Amino acid sequence: MKALIKFLLVCYLFSAAYVQAIEIKGLFEVEVSALSQSREDRNAALREAMSIVLNRLMVGDNISQDTTVKAALDNAASYVDQYQYELNVDAKAGSDMRVMRVAFNEEMLVELMRSSSLAIWNEIRDEVLVWVVVEKFGRRAILDVDQNVEIEQALQAAAKLKGIPILLPLMDLEEKQKVLVADVLSAYPKKLMQASERYDVAAILSGKLRKQRGCWSSEWTLSFNSKVEQWTVPCLDLAENLATAFQGVYKPLATFYSVKADQGGLDEVVLKVAGISGMTAETNIKSYLRKLPMVSSVKWVRVDQGLHVFQLKTSGTQAALQEYIALGRELREKGVDMHDNSLLYELRRQ
C-alpha cells in the first residue's frame, strides 16, 4: 500500500509541477566499440551495449547483479533487433576495432525489466537545466557554446548516454547581466535559482569544469525535489568526466520518477480511442500502451462506433494510468464513457 501511495504521489507531481516532460527517443539504441568483428568480440560488445541501455532505464545500485538482468546480459544477442559496424576513426591504422550501432527489441527488454526486481524509468522525462562554469588557463567563464563547441557536444553526448534531456541557458544579454560566475558556483545560489525560473524546470544542475594539463576535473550541484546533492569527479578525459557526472544526475531523478512493475494488484482498465485509421496506427498505440511501466498487458478487443477498444491490465489505479498517459504525446484524454466507465481518448495528430 505504501508503494502504491508513493506511485500515485509521483504521478500527481508529474502532472502538477513538471511541465517540461518530453518523450526521449532512442533509449533502446546505443553505440559501442568492438575490438573486432569476431563472434567473441561481437558478443562482448553486445553485452556492453545492453548494459548501457538497461542502465538508462532501470534503477539500482548494481543493476547487472540482479539475477534476471545478469542472465539476460549473458544472452544479450537474443534481445537485438539489428546491429551494424562502422570504421572507428579514432582507431590506429591497421586496427580491427569497429564502432557497433545496436538497436534492441523494445518489447523484449520491457518484458525483461518487468520480470526483474528493479524499478523502471520510462521514456517520458523531465528536462534538466545545466549551468556550467569552464575554467581554463586560470580564467573562469560561464559556458559559451559558440566558443566551446567541444564541451557543448560532450555535455550532450553524456546526457544522451544516460537518456537525460538537458537544456542549456540562453545566455542572452539580460541573462549575462544577471548571472555571474560566482552565482553558478555559490553555495547559496539565490540569483541562479531566480534566473532559472524562466525555464520552468524541476531539476537544475550547476557545476564547474576545470581544464588541467591532460584532463578535466569537475564539481557539481543538483537541485531537485527540494533537495541539494553535490559531488566531484576526478581528473579524466572530458567525455569520461561528463559521463561520470551524469551518472550522479541519473540516480536521484530515476529513483524519484521510476515505477516498480509489480506495485499493487492487477486492475483491468478499458480504453476507447478515436482517430485510429489502419492497422499501423492501431499497432503503434498498442505498442505505446504496452511500454508504460504499470501496464502488464494490452489486448485489442473490437471497434465500437468508430472507437478502438483496448483492454489493459495495470499494476496501479485507473487514475495513475490517466496521469501517465497525460505525460505522453500519443493520446488526448476526452473523458469517461458513463455507460461502462471506460476511458475515452483520441489519437493526437502528428
C-alpha positions in Angstrom: 0.0 0.0 0.0 2.8 2.4 0.8 4.4 1.7 -2.5 1.1 2.4 -4.3 0.6 5.7 -2.4 4.1 6.7 -3.4 3.4 5.9 -7.0 0.3 8.0 -7.0 2.1 10.9 -5.4 4.8 10.7 -8.2 2.1 10.7 -10.8 0.5 13.7 -9.2 3.8 15.6 -9.1 4.4 14.8 -12.7 1.2 16.4 -13.8 1.0 19.2 -11.3 4.6 20.6 -11.4 6.8 19.2 -14.1 5.6 20.7 -17.3 8.8 20.2 -19.3 8.4 16.4 -19.6 9.3 15.2 -23.1 9.5 11.7 -24.8 13.1 10.6 -25.2 13.8 8.8 -28.5 16.5 6.2 -29.0 16.6 4.9 -25.4 16.9 1.3 -26.8 19.7 2.2 -29.2 23.4 2.7 -28.5 26.9 2.8 -30.0 29.8 0.9 -28.5 33.3 -0.1 -29.6 34.0 -3.7 -30.7 37.6 -4.9 -30.8 36.9 -6.8 -34.0 34.1 -8.4 -35.9 34.8 -11.8 -34.4 32.0 -13.7 -32.6 33.7 -13.3 -29.2 34.2 -9.6 -29.6 30.7 -9.1 -31.1 29.1 -10.8 -28.1 31.2 -8.7 -25.7 30.2 -5.5 -27.4 26.5 -6.5 -27.4 26.7 -7.2 -23.7 28.2 -3.8 -23.1 25.5 -2.2 -25.3 22.7 -3.9 -23.4 24.2 -2.9 -20.1 24.2 0.7 -21.2 20.6 0.6 -22.3 19.4 -1.1 -19.1 21.3 1.4 -17.0 19.4 4.3 -18.6 16.0 2.6 -18.0 16.3 0.9 -14.6 17.1 1.9 -11.0 19.5 0.1 -8.7 23.0 0.4 -7.2 24.3 -2.5 -9.3 21.8 -3.4 -12.0 24.0 -6.0 -13.6 23.9 -8.1 -10.4 20.1 -8.5 -10.5 19.5 -12.2 -11.1 17.2 -11.7 -14.1 19.4 -9.0 -15.7 22.5 -11.0 -15.2 21.1 -14.0 -17.0 19.9 -11.7 -19.9 23.2 -10.0 -20.3 24.8 -13.4 -20.8 22.5 -13.8 -23.8 22.4 -10.2 -25.0 22.4 -11.2 -28.7 18.9 -12.6 -28.3 17.4 -9.2 -27.5 18.9 -7.4 -30.5 16.8 -6.2 -33.4 19.7 -5.1 -35.5 23.3 -4.1 -35.4 25.9 -2.7 -37.9 29.6 -1.9 -37.9 31.3 1.2 -38.9 35.0 2.1 -39.1 36.4 3.6 -35.9 38.1 6.9 -37.0 40.0 7.0 -33.7 41.5 3.5 -34.1 45.1 3.1 -35.0 46.0 2.2 -38.6 45.6 -1.5 -39.2 43.4 -2.0 -36.2 40.3 -4.2 -36.4 38.4 -2.1 -33.9 34.9 -1.0 -35.1 32.1 1.1 -33.9 29.0 -1.0 -33.4 25.5 0.5 -33.6 23.0 -1.6 -31.8 19.2 -1.4 -31.7 17.5 -3.6 -29.1 13.9 -5.0 -29.3 11.8 -2.7 -27.1 9.1 -5.1 -26.2 11.5 -7.9 -25.2 13.5 -5.5 -23.0 10.4 -4.0 -21.4 9.2 -7.6 -20.6 12.7 -8.4 -19.2 12.7 -5.3 -17.0 9.2 -6.0 -15.7 10.3 -9.5 -14.7 13.2 -8.2 -12.6 13.1 -6.9 -9.0 14.1 -3.4 -10.1 12.1 -0.3 -10.9 11.8 1.3 -14.4 12.1 4.9 -15.6 10.2 5.2 -18.9 10.7 7.4 -21.9 8.8 10.4 -20.5 11.4 12.5 -18.8 11.8 16.0 -17.4 14.4 18.4 -18.8 17.4 19.3 -16.7 18.7 22.9 -16.8 22.5 22.9 -16.9 24.7 25.8 -15.8 28.4 25.3 -16.3 31.4 27.4 -15.5 34.5 26.5 -17.5 37.9 27.1 -16.0 40.9 27.1 -18.4 44.3 28.7 -18.0 43.3 30.3 -14.7 40.2 32.0 -16.2 36.6 31.2 -15.4 33.6 31.9 -17.5 30.0 30.6 -17.9 29.9 28.2 -20.8 29.5 29.9 -24.2 28.5 27.2 -26.6 29.8 29.2 -29.6 33.3 29.3 -28.2 33.3 25.9 -26.5 31.7 23.6 -29.1 33.7 20.6 -27.9 32.4 21.0 -24.3 28.8 21.5 -25.5 28.9 18.4 -27.7 30.5 16.4 -24.8 27.7 17.5 -22.5 25.0 16.5 -25.0 26.7 13.1 -25.5 27.0 12.4 -21.8 23.3 13.3 -21.2 22.2 11.2 -24.1 24.2 8.2 -22.8 22.0 8.3 -19.7 18.8 9.3 -21.5 18.6 12.6 -19.7 17.2 15.6 -21.7 19.1 18.7 -21.0 18.5 22.4 -21.5 21.4 25.0 -21.7 20.6 28.6 -20.6 20.2 31.1 -23.4 22.8 33.4 -22.0 21.2 36.4 -23.8 22.1 39.9 -22.8 19.7 40.1 -19.9 21.0 36.7 -18.5 24.6 37.7 -18.9 24.0 40.8 -16.8 22.1 38.9 -14.1 24.1 35.7 -13.8 27.7 35.8 -12.9 30.3 33.0 -12.4 30.0 33.5 -8.7 26.3 32.8 -8.8 26.8 29.5 -10.6 29.4 28.4 -8.0 27.7 29.8 -5.0 26.8 27.6 -2.0 23.6 29.7 -1.7 22.7 30.3 -5.4 19.6 32.6 -4.9 20.3 34.6 -8.1 20.8 31.4 -10.1 17.5 30.0 -8.9 15.7 33.2 -9.8 17.3 33.2 -13.3 16.3 29.6 -13.7 12.6 30.3 -13.2 12.1 31.4 -16.8 12.9 27.8 -17.9 10.2 26.2 -15.7 12.1 23.0 -14.9 12.2 20.8 -11.9 15.9 19.9 -11.8 18.8 22.4 -12.1 22.4 21.2 -12.5 25.2 23.6 -11.9 28.9 22.9 -11.9 32.5 23.8 -12.8 34.7 22.1 -15.4 38.3 22.7 -14.8 40.9 22.0 -17.5 44.2 20.7 -16.2 47.2 19.5 -18.1 45.9 16.4 -19.7 42.5 16.0 -18.2 39.4 17.7 -16.8 38.1 17.7 -13.2 34.6 18.8 -12.2 32.4 19.8 -9.3 28.5 19.5 -9.4 25.4 20.5 -7.6 21.9 19.2 -8.4 18.9 21.0 -7.1 15.9 18.7 -7.3 12.8 17.8 -5.3 13.6 20.4 -2.6 17.0 18.7 -2.1 20.5 19.5 -3.0 23.1 16.9 -3.8 26.8 17.6 -4.5 29.7 15.5 -5.9 33.0 15.8 -7.6 34.6 13.9 -10.5 38.4 13.4 -10.5 40.6 14.4 -13.4 39.6 12.3 -16.5 39.3 12.9 -20.2 36.3 15.2 -21.0 33.9 12.5 -22.2 34.6 10.2 -19.3 34.4 13.0 -16.8 31.0 14.2 -18.0 29.7 10.6 -18.4 30.5 10.1 -14.7 28.9 13.4 -13.8 25.6 12.5 -15.4 25.5 9.2 -13.5 25.2 11.5 -10.5 22.3 13.2 -12.2 20.6 10.0 -13.3 20.3 8.3 -9.9 18.2 10.8 -8.0 16.0 11.5 -11.0 15.4 7.9 -11.8 14.8 7.0 -8.2 12.1 9.6 -7.9 10.4 9.0 -11.3 10.7 5.3 -11.6 7.8 2.8 -11.2 8.0 -0.7 -9.9 6.3 -3.0 -12.3 4.6 -5.1 -9.6 3.2 -2.3 -7.5 -0.3 -3.1 -6.2 -2.6 -5.7 -7.6 -3.6 -6.0 -11.2 -6.6 -4.0 -12.3 -8.3 -4.1 -15.7 -8.9 -0.8 -17.5 -10.7 -0.3 -20.8 -9.6 2.5 -23.2 -11.6 3.6 -26.2 -9.6 5.5 -28.7 -10.9 7.7 -31.6 -9.0 8.7 -34.6 -7.2 5.4 -35.4 -7.1 4.7 -39.1 -5.4 1.5 -40.3 -3.6 -1.4 -38.7 -0.3 0.6 -38.4 -1.8 3.2 -36.1 -3.6 0.5 -34.1 -0.4 -1.4 -33.6 1.5 1.8 -32.7 -1.0 2.7 -30.0 -0.9 -0.9 -28.6 2.9 -0.8 -28.5 2.8 2.6 -26.8 0.4 1.5 -24.1 2.4 -1.7 -23.6 5.6 0.2 -22.8 4.0 2.1 -19.9 5.7 0.8 -16.8 2.5 0.0 -14.9 0.9 -1.8 -17.8 1.4 -5.6 -17.8 -0.7 -6.5 -20.9 -2.7 -4.8 -23.7 -5.4 -6.5 -25.7 -7.2 -5.0 -28.7 -10.9 -6.0 -28.3 -13.0 -4.5 -31.1 -14.1 -1.4 -32.9 -17.2 0.2 -31.3 -18.9 3.0 -33.2 -15.6 4.1 -34.7 -13.7 3.8 -31.4 -10.9 1.2 -31.0 -11.4 -0.6 -27.7 -8.3 -1.8 -25.7 -8.3 -3.8 -22.5 -5.3 -3.2 -20.2 -4.1 -4.9 -17.1 -2.3 -2.5 -14.8 -0.4 -2.6 -11.6 -1.8 0.5 -10.1 -5.1 2.5 -10.4 -7.0 3.9 -13.2 -6.2 7.4 -12.0 -2.5 6.6 -12.1 -2.7 5.4 -15.6 -4.5 8.5 -16.7 -1.8 10.7 -15.2 0.9 8.7 -17.0 -0.8 8.8 -20.4 -1.2 12.6 -20.0 2.6 13.0 -20.0 2.9 11.4 -23.4 2.3 12.8 -26.9 0.2 10.0 -28.3 -3.3 10.3 -26.8 -5.5 13.2 -25.7 -8.0 12.5 -23.0 -11.7 13.1 -23.8 -13.4 11.9 -20.6 -15.1 8.8 -19.3 -17.8 6.8 -21.0 -20.6 6.9 -18.5 -22.2 3.6 -19.8 -19.2 1.4 -18.8 -16.7 3.7 -17.1 -14.2 3.2 -19.9 -11.6 5.9 -20.6 -12.1 7.9 -23.8 -9.1 9.2 -25.8 -8.4 10.4 -29.2 -5.2 10.0 -31.3 -3.1 13.1 -31.5 -2.3 14.1 -35.0 1.4 14.1 -35.5 
